[in-house]
């Protein structure tokens, strides 16, 4: 547990990082890059927000963008 400050936002808690790893060959990497990044982003976003309780998200004051 630690104390974190970003601008005026302060939080005491746990810092979490998530990584995405996809085994691929160099021949497959570039042609599928965009689709792979989109898929990884969707999985990591779902995982990250699944770890948070709703009151924590609201306390952060998120601004949701419409695609």
VEXLO-985681 format. One record per residue: residue in one letter; chain; x, y, z of N, C-alpha, C in turn. Coordinates in nm, 2 decimals. Each point is the difference from the previous one (the first is absolute). Example, Ala and Ser with C-alpha at 12.3 -4.5 7.8 and 13.67 -1.06 7.14 Angstrom:
BEGIN
{'a', 'A', {1.32, -0.57, 0.78}, {-0.09, 0.12, 0.00}, {0.09, 0.12, 0.00}};
{'s', 'A', {-0.04, 0.11, -0.07}, {0.09, 0.11, 0.00}, {-0.08, 0.11, 0.08}};
# end
This chain:
BEGIN
{'x', 'A', {0.08, -0.12, 0.00}, {-0.08, 0.12, 0.00}, {0.09, 0.12, 0.00}};
{'x', 'A', {-0.05, 0.11, -0.07}, {0.08, 0.12, 0.00}, {-0.09, 0.12, -0.02}};
{'x', 'A', {0.06, 0.11, 0.00}, {-0.07, 0.13, -0.02}, {0.04, 0.06, -0.13}};
{'x', 'A', {-0.10, 0.03, -0.09}, {0.03, 0.05, -0.13}, {-0.07, 0.13, -0.02}};
{'x', 'A', {0.07, 0.09, -0.07}, {-0.06, 0.13, -0.03}, {0.03, 0.04, -0.15}};
{'x', 'A', {-0.11, 0.04, -0.06}, {0.01, 0.04, -0.14}, {-0.08, 0.13, -0.01}};
{'x', 'A', {0.07, 0.11, -0.01}, {-0.06, 0.13, 0.00}, {-0.07, 0.02, 0.13}};
{'x', 'A', {-0.13, 0.03, 0.00}, {-0.08, 0.02, 0.12}, {-0.06, -0.13, 0.05}};
{'x', 'A', {0.01, -0.11, -0.08}, {-0.06, -0.13, 0.04}, {0.10, -0.08, 0.08}};
{'x', 'A', {-0.05, -0.04, 0.12}, {0.08, -0.08, 0.09}, {-0.07, -0.13, 0.03}};
{'x', 'A', {0.08, -0.11, 0.01}, {-0.06, -0.13, 0.03}, {0.10, -0.08, 0.08}};
{'x', 'A', {-0.05, -0.07, 0.10}, {0.08, -0.10, 0.07}, {-0.05, -0.13, -0.03}};
{'x', 'A', {0.09, -0.09, -0.05}, {-0.04, -0.13, -0.04}, {0.11, -0.08, -0.07}};
{'x', 'A', {-0.05, -0.08, -0.09}, {0.09, -0.09, -0.07}, {0.01, 0.05, -0.14}};
{'x', 'A', {0.13, 0.00, -0.05}, {0.02, 0.03, -0.14}, {0.00, -0.13, -0.09}};
{'x', 'A', {-0.08, 0.00, -0.10}, {-0.01, -0.12, -0.08}, {0.05, 0.03, -0.15}};
{'x', 'A', {0.07, -0.09, -0.05}, {0.04, 0.01, -0.14}, {-0.04, -0.13, -0.07}};
{'x', 'A', {-0.05, 0.01, -0.13}, {-0.04, -0.11, -0.08}, {0.08, 0.00, -0.13}};
{'x', 'A', {0.04, -0.12, -0.04}, {0.08, -0.02, -0.13}, {-0.08, -0.09, -0.09}};
{'x', 'A', {0.02, 0.01, -0.13}, {-0.06, -0.09, -0.09}, {0.12, -0.05, -0.09}};
{'x', 'A', {0.00, -0.13, -0.01}, {0.11, -0.07, -0.08}, {-0.07, -0.09, -0.09}};
{'x', 'A', {0.04, 0.01, -0.13}, {-0.06, -0.09, -0.10}, {0.12, -0.06, -0.08}};
{'x', 'A', {0.02, -0.13, 0.01}, {0.10, -0.07, -0.08}, {-0.03, 0.02, -0.15}};
{'x', 'A', {0.09, 0.04, -0.08}, {-0.02, 0.02, -0.14}, {0.14, -0.01, -0.07}};
{'x', 'A', {-0.01, -0.02, -0.13}, {0.12, 0.00, -0.08}, {0.02, 0.14, -0.06}};
{'x', 'A', {0.12, 0.03, -0.04}, {0.02, 0.13, -0.06}, {-0.08, 0.02, -0.13}};
{'x', 'A', {-0.03, -0.11, -0.07}, {-0.08, 0.01, -0.12}, {-0.14, 0.03, 0.03}};
{'x', 'A', {-0.05, -0.04, 0.12}, {-0.14, 0.03, 0.04}, {-0.02, 0.13, 0.07}};
{'x', 'A', {0.11, 0.06, 0.05}, {-0.01, 0.11, 0.09}, {-0.05, 0.13, -0.06}};
{'x', 'A', {0.06, 0.05, -0.11}, {-0.04, 0.12, -0.06}, {-0.14, 0.00, -0.06}};
{'x', 'A', {-0.03, -0.11, -0.08}, {-0.14, 0.00, -0.06}, {-0.11, -0.01, 0.10}};
{'x', 'A', {0.02, -0.05, 0.11}, {-0.11, -0.01, 0.10}, {0.02, 0.09, 0.12}};
{'x', 'A', {0.09, 0.10, -0.01}, {0.03, 0.09, 0.11}, {-0.13, 0.07, 0.05}};
{'x', 'A', {-0.07, 0.07, -0.09}, {-0.12, 0.08, 0.04}, {-0.10, -0.09, 0.07}};
{'x', 'A', {-0.03, -0.11, -0.06}, {-0.10, -0.09, 0.06}, {0.04, -0.06, 0.13}};
{'x', 'A', {0.13, -0.03, 0.01}, {0.06, -0.05, 0.13}, {-0.01, 0.10, 0.11}};
{'x', 'A', {0.04, 0.13, -0.03}, {0.00, 0.11, 0.10}, {-0.15, 0.02, 0.04}};
{'x', 'A', {-0.09, 0.00, -0.09}, {-0.14, 0.02, 0.04}, {-0.05, -0.11, 0.09}};
{'x', 'A', {0.03, -0.12, -0.03}, {-0.04, -0.11, 0.08}, {0.06, 0.00, 0.14}};
{'x', 'A', {0.13, 0.03, 0.00}, {0.07, 0.01, 0.13}, {-0.06, 0.12, 0.09}};
{'x', 'A', {-0.02, 0.11, -0.07}, {-0.06, 0.11, 0.07}, {-0.14, -0.03, 0.06}};
{'x', 'A', {-0.08, -0.07, -0.07}, {-0.13, -0.04, 0.05}, {0.01, -0.10, 0.12}};
{'x', 'A', {0.09, -0.09, -0.01}, {0.02, -0.10, 0.11}, {0.05, 0.07, 0.12}};
{'x', 'A', {0.10, 0.08, -0.01}, {0.06, 0.07, 0.11}, {-0.09, 0.10, 0.06}};
{'x', 'A', {-0.08, 0.07, -0.08}, {-0.10, 0.09, 0.06}, {-0.10, -0.07, 0.08}};
{'x', 'A', {-0.06, -0.11, -0.05}, {-0.09, -0.08, 0.08}, {0.06, -0.05, 0.13}};
{'x', 'A', {0.12, -0.05, -0.01}, {0.07, -0.05, 0.12}, {0.02, 0.11, 0.10}};
{'x', 'A', {0.05, 0.11, -0.05}, {0.03, 0.11, 0.09}, {-0.12, 0.05, 0.08}};
{'x', 'A', {-0.11, 0.03, -0.08}, {-0.12, 0.06, 0.06}, {-0.07, -0.11, 0.09}};
{'x', 'A', {0.02, -0.13, -0.03}, {-0.05, -0.11, 0.08}, {0.06, 0.00, 0.13}};
{'x', 'A', {0.12, 0.05, 0.02}, {0.07, 0.00, 0.13}, {-0.05, 0.11, 0.09}};
{'x', 'A', {-0.05, 0.11, -0.06}, {-0.04, 0.11, 0.08}, {-0.15, -0.01, 0.04}};
{'x', 'A', {-0.02, 0.06, 0.12}, {-0.14, 0.01, 0.05}, {-0.06, 0.13, -0.06}};
{'x', 'A', {-0.13, 0.00, -0.02}, {-0.06, 0.12, -0.07}, {0.02, 0.13, 0.08}};
{'x', 'A', {0.00, 0.00, 0.13}, {0.03, 0.12, 0.07}, {0.14, 0.06, -0.02}};
{'x', 'A', {0.09, -0.09, -0.03}, {0.14, 0.05, -0.02}, {0.00, 0.07, -0.14}};
{'x', 'A', {-0.06, -0.06, -0.10}, {-0.01, 0.06, -0.13}, {-0.06, 0.13, 0.00}};
{'x', 'A', {-0.11, 0.02, 0.08}, {-0.07, 0.12, 0.01}, {0.08, 0.11, 0.07}};
{'x', 'A', {0.07, -0.04, 0.10}, {0.09, 0.09, 0.07}, {0.11, 0.06, -0.09}};
{'x', 'A', {0.04, -0.07, -0.10}, {0.10, 0.04, -0.09}, {-0.05, 0.11, -0.10}};
{'x', 'A', {-0.13, 0.01, -0.01}, {-0.06, 0.10, -0.09}, {0.03, -0.03, -0.14}};
{'x', 'A', {-0.03, -0.12, -0.05}, {0.04, -0.02, -0.14}, {-0.08, 0.08, -0.10}};
{'x', 'A', {0.06, 0.02, -0.12}, {-0.07, 0.06, -0.11}, {0.00, -0.10, -0.11}};
{'x', 'A', {-0.12, -0.05, -0.04}, {-0.02, -0.10, -0.09}, {-0.01, 0.06, -0.14}};
{'x', 'A', {0.08, -0.05, -0.10}, {0.00, 0.04, -0.13}, {-0.10, -0.09, -0.08}};
{'x', 'A', {-0.07, 0.06, -0.10}, {-0.08, -0.08, -0.09}, {0.07, -0.03, -0.12}};
{'x', 'A', {0.01, -0.12, -0.04}, {0.08, -0.04, -0.12}, {-0.06, 0.06, -0.13}};
# end
